[in-house]
Amino acid sequence: MFYNLLYPLADVFTPFNLFRYLTFRSIAAFLTALVLSFLIGGGLIRWLRSKQAQGQPIRDDGPASHLINKKGTPTMGGLLILITLTAATVLWADLTNRYIWIVLGVTLVFGAVGFWDDFLKVTKRNPKGVPAKLKLFLSVLVAASAAWQIAQSSPAPLRYMMALPFLKDVLWPLGLAGFMAFAILVMVGASNSVNLTDGLDGLAIGPVIMASAVFGLIAYVVGNTILTNYLYLHHIPRSGELAVLLAYAKMSLDHDLVQSDLPDAPELAGAGAEAPRQAQFLLRRYG
């Protein structure tokens, strides 16, 4: 929003020229998400605890220690991810970029399915939540819609093609059916891999950090003509804008630091609520 509103005024007020740079807006999005998580994270955790007296039902096919250690931990912490990610993206991304709306739409719809799943687990006291076949059907439907939109937004020479990294002259034509099938497999597979990890450990932020950081880096590189020419990659115009959306991943790096270095760090509520609470723990301990 700031880019669309302020950058056109750069001729009038030169500092507004900063908004043209992806690096500046990515850092700004990261800081926005960080500050927002500090402001609402604690209240959101307390609200979730007040609504979930017994916490999420623990699966009996996970580690036995979870039946004791995870008991009473509230779920739906992913709300913090969705709120801060959406706010930071809307404020700092180029809202005329179709890739932004496609990826944000997929994120929010998948998040809504996850919220529904957690809601059923808490209200029905059933660790299975939404039936697996229904979740898979919805995921495939959303992924298919996103794949079609991505294909139509891509340059014509790359449409329905698979590019091999560092081989700029090699393109593997998949055709419409092949491209749709492969794109659905990637999106649904990535979503479920994070979901399975979250289901095992109860904290999704680790895989979210890794996946978001990698995808953000790839998007930035292939959207930059200098880097694509240097690395022999195919250039996809305007795809670098996704780095702004994925800047949230950087905000959560303190999770790994706290978990690995500070064993007495607090147990966190849900998949997305841990970053601000752990940062507050660090401030109390070392501030």
N, C-alpha and C positions, 0 to 999 in steps of 0.2 A: 504494500500500500504506500509506504513512504517513497519507494522507488518511483511508482507511477505518479505520485502527487508532487514530489519535490525535485526529482532529477530534471524534468522539463524546465524548471526555473533556474537551472545552473547558469544560464547566460546572465541572469539578473543577480544571482547570489552565488559566487564561484564555489564556496564550500559544498554546495549541494552536488557538485560534480563527484563527490565521494560515493554517492549512491550508485554510480555506474559500475563500481568494482565489486565483483563477487566476493572477494576476500573480506572486504569491509562489511558487507551485508551478512556474510556467514558468521563472522565474529559477533556482530550485533545481534543476530538471531540467537547465537549461543548464550550471550549475556542476558538477553531478554528471557529466555527459557530458564536460565539459572536463577535470576531474581524472582521470576514468577513462581518457581518451585519453592523458593524460600518463603514467599508470602503466603502461599496457599497450601503448601505441603503438610505442615503440621495440623492445620485445621481439617484438611481432607482426611488425614489418618485418624484423627479423633472422631470425625463423623462416621467413618467406616467402622471403627470399633464400636461406636454406639449403636449402629444398625446391625452388627453381627456379633452378638454376645458369645456365640460358640465358635465363631470363625468358620473357615472353609473346611468341609469334610475332607479328611486325609485319605488318600488312596491306600489300599492295603497291598498294592503290588510295587510300592516304592521301598526305599530303605526303611528298616524297622525303626531306626532312630526318629524318623519323621512323625511316627505315631505319638511320640512324647514331645519332641522339640518343636514341632510345627503346630501342635494343638493350640487352637484359639487364635491363630494368626488370621487376620481378616484378609479377604481377597478384594479384587477390583482396584488394586493399586495402579493398574494400567491407565486409569482415568487421568492420573497426573501426567503421564506421557502424552496422552491425546490432547489434553487441555493446553499444556505448555507448547507442544509441537505445533498445534493449530494456530495458537496465538502468535508465536514467533514467525511462523511461515506467512501468515496473512499480513503481518506488519512489515516484513522485510523482503519478501520475495516479489518478483515481477508477476503481478496478477494477470497479465495477458499471456503468460506462458502456459501452454496446454499441458506440458509434462508435469508442472506443479499440481494442477487440478486433478490429473489422472492419478498420480501417486498419493496425493492427499486423500482423494476419494477412496482409493483402495484401502489405505490405512484406517480411515474412519469407519468404513463398512466392516472390515475385518475386526476392528475394535468393537463395533456394535455387536457383532456375533459373539465375541469373547465376553462382553458385558452380559449378554443374554445367558450365555453358558454359566458364568459365575453366579448370576442372579438365581438361576434354577438350582444350582448347587447349594446355595445358602438357604433359599426359601423351602426347598423340598428335602434338604439334608441328604442329597444324593450326589456322590462324587462324580457321577457320569455326566450330569448336566444335559446339554442339548444332544440328541442322538447323533452318533458319529456320521451316519449316512446323510442326515440333513445338513450338518456342518460342511461335509465334503461337497454336497450339491451346491450350497450357497457360495462356497469358496470358488468352485469351478465356474459358476455363473459370473461372479464378480471378476475373476481373472480373465475370462473370455472377453468380457466387455472392455476391460482395460487393455488387453492385447490388441483388440481391434482398433481402439483409439490411438494406441502407440504406433501401430503400423501406419495409420492414416496421417500421423503427425511426422513420420520419418521421411527423409529425403527419398525420392522415387527410386534412385539406383540401389538403395539399401533396403527397400521395402520387401518384406518376406524373405530376407536373406540372413544367413548366419555368418558373421565375420569371425575369423580366427585371429586371436591376439598376435600382434607383431608380424602378421603376414598381410600387408595392405592390399596385395593383388589377388588374394584368395577370398572368394565369397561362395558360400554354399547355398544354392537356391533351395528353399524349403517349400515354397508354394504357400498358398493361403492356409490349407489344412495343416501342413507341417509346422508352419510358424505358430499358428494358434495352439496346436498341441504342445509344442515345446515351451511356449510362453506360459501356458497354463501350468505345465509341470514345474517350471521354475518358481512361479509365484506361489502356487499351492504347496509345493515342496518346502520352500523357504519358510512360509507361514507355519506349517506343521512342525518343522524341525525346531523352531523357536518355541512353539507351543508344547512340544514333547519335553524339551529341556526345562521349560518353566514348570510343567507338571511333575517332573522328577525332583527338582530342587526348590520350587516355589518362588524363585527370583529370576525373572526373565531378562533383567537388565544386562547381564553378562553377554548372552548371545545377541541382544539388541545392539549393544555397543559395537561388537565385531561386525555384524551384518551391515549396520548403518554406516560405519566408518568406511568399510570396503566399497559399498555401493556409492557413497558420497564421493570418494576419491575417483572411482571409475567415471562417474558422471562429470566431474570437474575436468578430468583429463580429456575425455572424448569431446567435450564441448569447447575445448581450447585448441585453436588451429595450430599454434606453435608447438604444443605438446604432441598433438596427433601426428604432425609432420615429422617430428623428431623421433617418435616411438613407432612410426609406421602403423598408425591406427586410423580407422575411418572416422572422419569428423561428423558429428551429429549436432547441427546448429541448435543452440539454446538449451541443450541438455545440461550444461554446467549449472544452470539455475537450481538444479536439485540439490546442490551442495548447501544451499541456504536451508532447505527443508531438513536435510539430514544432519545439520549442525547440532541437533539435540544430543547426538551420540557422545559428543565431546563433554557435555555437561555431566555425564554419568561416570566418567572415568574414576572418580573418587571411590566408587563402589569397590572396584578391584583392589585399590590401595588399602582401603579399610579392611576388607575381608582377608587380605593376605598378610597385612602387617599388624593389625590390631585385633586379636582374637576376642577381646572383650567388647567389641563394637556391638551396638544394639541390634536385636532381631528386627527386621523391617516388615511393614505391613503391605503385602501385595507386590506385584511385579514392577510397579513404577514409582513407588513411594519412597524407596530406600535412599536415593541420592541426597535429598535435602536433609533427611534426618541424620544421616551419617556425617554430612558436612557440619551440622550443628554439634554432633558428638565431638568432632575434631576441634571445633572452636572451644568447646567447654574444657577439653582435655589439655589443649596446648595454647589456647588464647590467653 
